[in-house]
Amino acid sequence: MVQAFIFAVTIFLGWIIFDGIKHKKIIKENVFAGLITGVTAGFFWYILFIIF
């Protein structure tokens, strides 16, 4: 569970940093997109951890 959480936070922060560099500013929509992506990635990481 901790691995999935760390993975989700890493994806979220990477998404925010990438968008910040790409657009030269942080937009609310990009933060929400990063949050959704991070949560989704963490969820699937957890599912894969349970299966294997």
C-alpha positions in Angstrom: 0.0 0.0 0.0 2.8 2.4 0.8 4.5 1.7 -2.5 1.3 2.5 -4.4 1.0 5.8 -2.5 4.6 6.8 -3.1 4.2 5.9 -6.8 1.0 8.0 -7.0 2.7 11.0 -5.3 5.7 10.7 -7.6 3.5 10.6 -10.7 1.6 13.7 -9.5 4.7 15.7 -8.7 6.3 14.7 -11.9 3.2 15.8 -13.8 3.1 19.2 -12.1 6.8 19.8 -12.6 6.6 18.8 -16.3 3.5 21.1 -16.9 5.2 23.9 -15.0 8.3 23.7 -17.2 6.2 23.2 -20.4 3.7 26.1 -19.8 5.9 28.3 -17.6 3.0 28.5 -15.1 0.9 26.1 -13.0 -2.7 26.0 -14.1 -5.5 24.6 -11.9 -6.7 22.3 -14.7 -3.2 20.8 -15.0 -3.1 20.2 -11.2 -6.4 18.4 -11.4 -5.2 16.3 -14.4 -2.1 15.4 -12.5 -4.1 14.5 -9.4 -6.4 12.2 -11.5 -3.4 10.7 -13.2 -1.6 10.1 -9.9 -4.6 8.5 -8.2 -5.3 6.3 -11.2 -1.6 5.2 -11.5 -1.5 4.5 -7.7 -4.7 2.5 -7.9 -3.5 0.3 -10.8 -0.1 -0.1 -9.1 -1.9 -1.4 -6.0 -4.0 -3.8 -8.1 -0.9 -5.1 -9.8 0.8 -5.5 -6.4 -2.2 -7.6 -5.1 -2.3 -9.8 -8.2 1.4 -10.5 -8.4 
